[in-house]
Amino acid sequence: MVTRTKQNSDRGMNMVKIKLSTSKKQYLKGKHVYGYWRLHIAIPHKFFKKLTPYFKEDFQVNMTEDENKVILSYSYLKKTANSKKNQL
């Protein structure tokens, strides 16, 4: 499925489609199969260079719903040497 973006000129926001797909995995040497849903969001190409340094980093996601829009905001979590110690 191809995801297309549309420019909303009055707000300066890009609109994207969310792709929903199912993934199936086999276990016990193929005797059983389990499936789960996956969501995919296409990021417009004009943001690619700005996001490249953050590809291997962790983000915190917040979702806000309004009457006619859903806003997903991503906060960058900076990794420190103490953060790994706190997780153990």
N, C-alpha and C positions, 0 to 999 in steps of 0.2 A: 504494500500500500504506500502510495506517495503522499507525503504531507506537504501541503502548501501553506505559505504564510501570506497574510494580507496586512497591509499597513493601514492602521486606523489613524488617519491624518489629523483628526481633531484632538486626539489625546497623545499622539506620538508613541503608541503601544503597538506591538506586533501581536497578531492573533495567530495561534497555532492550533492544530488538532491533536487530540490525544488518541493514540492508537492502542487498542486493547487486543491482546493475543493470548492464546493458551499455550502453555508449555507442558510437554509430557515427558516423564522420566520413567525408565524401567528399573526395577530392582528385583532381587532374588533370581538372578540369571534370566530375566525376561518373563517371569511367571506373573508378575503384577506390574501395574502401571498406575502412577499417580499424576495428577495434573494440577496446575495452578495458573492463576491469571497474572499477566505482566502488563504494565502500562509503559508506553514509550512516548516521550515528548521530543519533538524535533526542535532543535535550537537553530534559529536563523543564522545563515552563514556570516552575516556581518558582525556577529558577536564571537566568532570562532577565535580570532587572534587575541581578543581580550580575555577569553576563558582558558586559553591554552596553559598558562602557568598553574591553573587550579585543577587539572585533570585527575591527579592522583590524591587530591585532598578530600577531606570530609566536610559535609555541609549539614546544617540543621535546616529542616524544611518547615515552614509555617504556611497554613492555608487559611484564607479569609474569603468568606462567601458574602456576596452582596445580592441585591435583587436580580441583576442580570449578568453578573460576572463572578468569576472565581479567580482569586489572585494567589499564586504560589510565590513565596519569597524564600530565597536561599541565603542563609547566613554562613559565612566562611568561618570554620573552626580552626584557629591557629594551633598547631601542635608544638608543645614544649617538651623538654626533657622530663619535667615533673608529671606531665599528663600520662605518660606510659607507666610510671611508678604507681600512680593513683588507680589505674585500671587493674593492676595485679592485686 
